[in-house]
Amino acid sequence: MKKDLHKRAEWYSSNFGITPTFKAGFHFGKVTTGEIGELKKEIIFTGDVLNTTARIQGLCNPLNVDLLISGDLCQSLTLEPEFKIQSLGKYELKGKEQNMELFTIKD
């Protein structure tokens, strides 16, 4: 996705005056889904994994990376050799008892 955005950066800049970027955190676990409302129905998602993922994503700027992956998720992935995984160490996440190792993928 980053490569595609970079390829079209000039087009975005000339058409919208800005080039899109993103920061993302990845984690996994159980999520509960539900539907609420009578007149205006909404689908909701809840679970500790959502909070943890938000905390991970919130560390992108302080760690100066666009992409962070939890150690739990990283261990369960089988990535192609083109993806260079780099550990950034263990970090304390608010609301978590144990520090979590975080990884990023280098270009």
PELIN-V675113 format. One record per residue. N is the residue number from 1. SS is DSSP state (2 for helix, 1 for strand, 0 for the rest). PSI is psi in radians with two decimals (999 if undefined). OMEGA is omega in degrees with one decimal (* if undefined). Layout:
<<N & SS & PSI & OMEGA> <N & SS & PSI & OMEGA>>
This chain:
<<1 & 0 & -0.74 & 179.0> <2 & 2 & -0.73 & -179.8> <3 & 2 & -0.74 & 179.5> <4 & 2 & -0.72 & 177.3> <5 & 2 & -0.71 & 179.5> <6 & 2 & -0.72 & 179.2> <7 & 2 & -0.61 & -176.3> <8 & 0 & 0.23 & -175.8> <9 & 2 & -0.77 & -179.1> <10 & 2 & -0.72 & 179.7> <11 & 2 & -0.81 & 178.1> <12 & 2 & -0.76 & -178.2> <13 & 2 & -0.78 & -178.7> <14 & 2 & -0.55 & -178.5> <15 & 2 & -0.55 & -174.5> <16 & 2 & -0.13 & 179.0> <17 & 0 & 0.20 & -179.1> <18 & 0 & 2.62 & 176.1> <19 & 0 & 2.17 & -178.0> <20 & 0 & 2.52 & 173.8> <21 & 0 & 3.00 & 178.1> <22 & 0 & 2.78 & 171.8> <23 & 0 & 2.39 & -176.8> <24 & 1 & 2.49 & 173.1> <25 & 1 & 2.45 & -178.9> <26 & 1 & 2.38 & 178.5> <27 & 0 & 3.03 & 175.4> <28 & 0 & 2.80 & -179.9> <29 & 0 & -2.98 & -177.9> <30 & 0 & 2.36 & 177.5> <31 & 0 & 2.35 & 175.2> <32 & 1 & 2.31 & 177.6> <33 & 1 & 2.65 & 178.8> <34 & 1 & 2.96 & 177.8> <35 & 1 & 2.26 & -178.9> <36 & 1 & 2.76 & 176.2> <37 & 0 & 2.60 & 177.0> <38 & 0 & -0.95 & -178.8> <39 & 0 & -0.84 & 179.5> <40 & 0 & 1.74 & -176.9> <41 & 0 & 2.45 & 176.1> <42 & 1 & 2.55 & 173.7> <43 & 1 & 2.29 & 179.7> <44 & 1 & 2.67 & 175.8> <45 & 1 & 2.38 & 179.4> <46 & 1 & 2.73 & 179.2> <47 & 0 & 2.75 & -179.2> <48 & 2 & -0.56 & -178.2> <49 & 2 & -0.59 & 179.2> <50 & 2 & -0.75 & 177.4> <51 & 2 & -0.79 & -179.9> <52 & 2 & -0.75 & 179.7> <53 & 2 & -0.71 & 177.5> <54 & 2 & -0.70 & 178.0> <55 & 2 & -0.70 & 178.3> <56 & 2 & -0.84 & -179.5> <57 & 2 & -0.61 & 179.2> <58 & 0 & -0.26 & 178.1> <59 & 0 & -0.05 & -179.8> <60 & 2 & -0.86 & -178.6> <61 & 2 & -0.89 & 179.2> <62 & 2 & -0.54 & -179.5> <63 & 2 & -0.02 & 176.1> <64 & 0 & 0.78 & 176.4> <65 & 0 & 2.77 & 178.2> <66 & 0 & -0.31 & -172.0> <67 & 1 & 2.22 & 176.2> <68 & 1 & 2.43 & -179.2> <69 & 1 & 2.33 & 177.8> <70 & 1 & 2.66 & 177.1> <71 & 2 & -0.65 & 178.5> <72 & 2 & -0.81 & -179.9> <73 & 2 & -0.73 & -178.5> <74 & 2 & -0.70 & -179.7> <75 & 2 & -0.46 & -177.1> <76 & 2 & -0.10 & -179.0> <77 & 0 & 2.56 & 169.1> <78 & 0 & 1.84 & -175.2> <79 & 0 & 2.64 & 175.3> <80 & 0 & 2.67 & -178.0> <81 & 0 & -0.38 & -178.8> <82 & 0 & -0.35 & 179.8> <83 & 0 & 2.04 & -178.4> <84 & 1 & 1.85 & -179.0> <85 & 1 & 2.35 & 178.6> <86 & 1 & 2.20 & 175.7> <87 & 1 & 2.40 & 176.8> <88 & 1 & 0.07 & 179.3> <89 & 1 & -3.05 & -179.2> <90 & 1 & 2.45 & -177.5> <91 & 1 & 2.58 & 175.8> <92 & 0 & 2.23 & 175.9> <93 & 0 & 2.33 & -178.7> <94 & 0 & 2.30 & 178.7> <95 & 0 & -0.02 & -179.9> <96 & 0 & 2.45 & -179.7> <97 & 0 & -0.62 & -177.9> <98 & 0 & 2.57 & 175.2> <99 & 0 & 2.66 & -177.6> <100 & 1 & 2.30 & 176.5> <101 & 1 & 2.36 & -179.6> <102 & 1 & 2.56 & -178.7> <103 & 1 & 2.75 & 171.6> <104 & 1 & 2.87 & 176.2> <105 & 1 & 2.13 & -179.6> <106 & 1 & 2.57 & 177.6> <107 & 0 & 999 & *>>
